[in-house]
Amino acid sequence: MTNPTAPLRDDRRVVLVVAILASFVVGLDSSVVNVALPAIRQELGGGLVVQQWTVDAYLVTLGSLILVAGSLSDLFGRVRIITWGLVVFGIASVVCAVAPTGEVLIVARALQGVGGALVTPSALALIVAAFRGAAQAKAIGTWTAWSSAASILGPVVGGLIVDGIGWRWIFVVTAVPIAVTIPLVRRISADVVADHRARVDVVGAVLAVVGVGGVVLGLIEQERLGWGSPLVVAALVAGALALLAFVPWELRVTRTTGAPLVPLDLFRARNFALGNIATLSIYGALGMVFFVVTLFLQEVWAFPAWLAGLATLPPTLVLLLLSTTVGGLSGRYGPRWFMAAGPAVAAVGALVMLVVSDDPAGYWFGVLPGLVLVGIGITLMVTPLTSAVLGSVPQSEAGVGSAVNNAVARIASLVMVALAGVVLGGEVSVGGIHRAMVVMAVLLLAGAAVSALGIRNPTPDHKLSALDSSPDPTQGKDRTHGEPPGRS
């Protein structure tokens, strides 16, 4: 007798593999480029400006468009949007690999950011649609391990490729997995889209792009041009004004058409609102630690790029080993105390690194144990945080919920990296890294406090209802093509 649930189980496995591959490609590309910048400058010229914008063009489009992409994911379907994103990302990667000039490379990197923005919220929303209950938390744990590993593995992989076969091949590395992922996406037999005619909040989208893009652009460029630069001032003012106008506009759209870019009602959910506050603090700290430690290893201890990447590998190994287990445990016992303990453990890791000095031997008793504790803290926190935030929103709005949380995390990291120069005192030094670790510890402890005091574990009734994968008939917002991947 044929088991009628077998195809659905196959769908779930495909969904998880697609989400992991898509997120891994985007995460790898966002970090692998850094070690290639000297080689790019040497071949294409353009000096520091080309180097800056090879990184910044990607970050600006990714950070500013991710909210728009989350809304599109909910309106047009996760499968369709992730496919579009992978195609755009793949084409842009090929253009990067063959770019004849710095200008072409920068434009292609911006296009990669567009593709990355389309992929990021849709990948996680696919998991939310396919899995329920403890299985969802475990799946998010697996996804977290591999997608987080990509960002940290990037410098190691990039260094080996640049030293071995040339910087252009780092973009080929990201294009090849996309060719594998797109056929897998086509095997997903169902999707979740809005039951009404798809409408895009165009004004809201423009305000989001100008707001987030302007602030990010200003913060990035201030390191090169200074706070008094007309470009920096104009970008920050335009971004701030757009962000100030965003909330009242979204409230107006909610009252008139009912189709805002960001449903502000999401923030009425306690775990969603407080989870994003914790994300702001925690991811700001994590963005600073990996940036500062990598620079310190290269500029003070004179580690080559590939060795600096290898030296920051311990958190990756911890994530790979423990994230799935932690995801399963948080699904069983709730996210609250995992979210509180994780940042606190990572804060201890930051304080351990206060013992480092000019002596590279300090890696073994300062940086290494500190990074291991940071890795344990990240592992305890990331999956429960994601589960708490997305578990508090309706399935039909998982795409925009994921996009908001991703945008908060990326903007927090960008802000702290942009302010790293102030914390470091203008140069990377022993005193500078000490100050950075103190700032990081404070931010992590603030995130731990918000989680411990504010996050609520799901009630037993909620956990039981989460195991039912049928769409909520009271929502009236989901329409499926075929059977939903996670429906039983």
Summary of the structure (lengths in Angstrom):
residues: 488
radius of gyration: 21.6
end to end distance: 17.8
largest distance: 73.8
contacts: 1878
relative contact order: 0.14
helix: 80%
strand: 1%
